[in-house]
């Protein structure tokens, strides 16, 4: 009986002492640093490089289709480079890999 009472008092006391305190947060964000580029060169082509495991090839292919739809109206030429690790990959994943871009230096932004 005394043991149960002691454990109950100890639990209530610890929850009260170590409980979370109420904090008031203000909505919004604070800008820490801001940098402005003085000289920018406009680019006409963008190369997206996907890296990681070959198991993600179908995710990257779906993502590239969404990016093509997004950039279609902007007038930019976009291409994709799938630099995926093929070690221990499934045959279906490796077969679904698109060919790699041969010259990434020809793109304005990589």
N, C-alpha and C positions, 0 to 999 in steps of 0.2 A: 504494500500500500504506500509506504513512504517512498519506495523506489519509483513508482508510477507518478506520484505527486512531484517528486524532484525532477523527473524527466520532463514532465509537462511544464513546470515552471521554467526549467532551463531552455526548452524549445521556444516558449513564448518570449522569454527574455532575449534570446539570440535573434529571433525574427524581428523583434522591435529594435534592437541595437544595430543589427547589420542589414536591415531592410534598405531598399532603394529610397533615396531622397527625391522629393518632387523638385524638378527643375523646369523653369520656364524657358522655352526656346522661341526665338523670334524667327518667323518665316523669311526665306530668302537666302542669298549667298553673298559672300564678301570677296571681292576681287583682290587677290594678293599681289600678282605681278601682271603687267601688261606690256607687251612688246609690239612695236609696229615696224614692219619691214619697209625700208625706204626704197629699195629697188626690187621690183618683182618683174619677172618675165612671163608673159602669158604663154601657156602651153596648149597644144592642140591634141595631145595624146596622153593617155594614162595607162600604165601597166600595173595591174593588181597581182601581187605574188602571194599565193596561198602556201603555207608551210605547215607541216604536221604529219600526222599518221595517214596512211592510205585508206584507213577505215572511214575517214571523213570526206571521201571524194564525192559522194552523192550530196552531202550537205553543201560542199563548196560549189558544186555544179548548180544547185538550186539557187544559191546565193548569187552566183555570177549571172544567172538569168534575171534576177531581180535588179541587179546593178545595171544590166543592159537596158532594161525598161526605164530605169531612172535617168540614165545618161543619154537616152536616145534623142530627146528634144534639146539637149544642151549643145549639140554640135561637136562634142569631143569624141575622138576616136579612142575606144578602150579595148584592151586585150587582157588576157588572164594567163598567168604562168602558175602551173600546179607543180610546186616543188615538194612533193610528198614522199615520205619515207616508205619504201616498198618492202622493207625487211619484215618477215612474218606476216605479210599481207595476204588477204584472200585473193584467189585467182580472179574472181568477179570484180573486186575493187581495182586490182592492177590492170585488168583489161579495160576498165571504164576510164582510166586516166587519159585526158586529152594530151595531144602533143605539146611539147614545151616550146616557148618562144625562143628563137635563136639569137636575136640581137636586142637585149633590153636597153642598150644605149640609144637606140633610135626613138625611144619614147621620151616625152618631155618631163613626165613625173612618174617615178617608180615607187 
